[in-house]
């Protein structure tokens, strides 16, 4: 899927379900970069693993974490209601594979749980640090991040 398509079909509708303060170019850049890093924004099931959706959420830490964290919980419940998904980890986890809006909203909410602000667009190393803190990838591939992040920045610049 082209990055402009994922922005229009998933990210923009997801951000519309969340408070306006969660919508920023920094957030969109992170969502695109993480999606590219995690799945290439192609795979809905992790190759050889349990994660689901373009942002590759696992049921335990990712889905359960967003549903339970005090900063994200009220927003996660509202998103689940808007997407007609029962707000329990197993139901959200199953839906993430097919509902890109839900997946993008949960990805944004996971970033929201981090106490640090999202780095400014272009702060590649700080953005990597945020990704690692929030996604906790089992096998982080730092060598791929710069390219994914550059693609994300280019996509936002092209749309401006």
Residue, then its C-alpha position, 0 to 999 in steps of 0.5 A: x500500500x502506498x504511504x499516501x493511501x495508508x495515511x488517507x485510509x487508516x491514519x487520518x480516520x484513526x486520528x479523527x477518533x482521538x483528541x486533536x492534541x494527538x494529531x501532529x506531523x510528528x505523530x504521523x511520521x512516527x506512525x508511518x516509520x513504525x509501520x514501515x519498520x514493523x511490517x512494511x505496511x504490508x503484512x497483517x500477520x507477523x512472519x513467524x510470530x504472533x503480532x497482528x496488523x500493520x503496526x504488529x501488535x501482540x495481544x499481551x503487551x501492546x493491546x493489553x497495555x493500551x487498554x489498561x494504561x491510565x493515559x490511553x484507556x479512556x481513548x482506547x475504549x472510545x475507539x473500540x466503541x467507534x469501531x464496534x470492537x469489544x474492548x478486551x485484548x482478545x477481541x481487539x487483537x483479532x480485529x487488528x488484522x483487518x481493521x487498519x483504523x483500529x490498528x492506527x489508533x492503537x499505535x498512536x495510543x501506544x505512543x501516547x503512553x510514553x512520558x516523553x513528547x514525540x521528537x520533532x520531525x527529523x530527529x531520527x535517533x530520538x525517534x528510534x529511542x521512542x520506538x524501542x521504548x514503546x514497541x519493545x521489539x524483540x529483534x530491533x533492526x536499527x540499520x533499517x530505521x533511518x530508511x523507514x523514517x526518511x520514507x515517512x518524512x518524504x510522504x508527509x513532505x509530498x502531501x504538504 
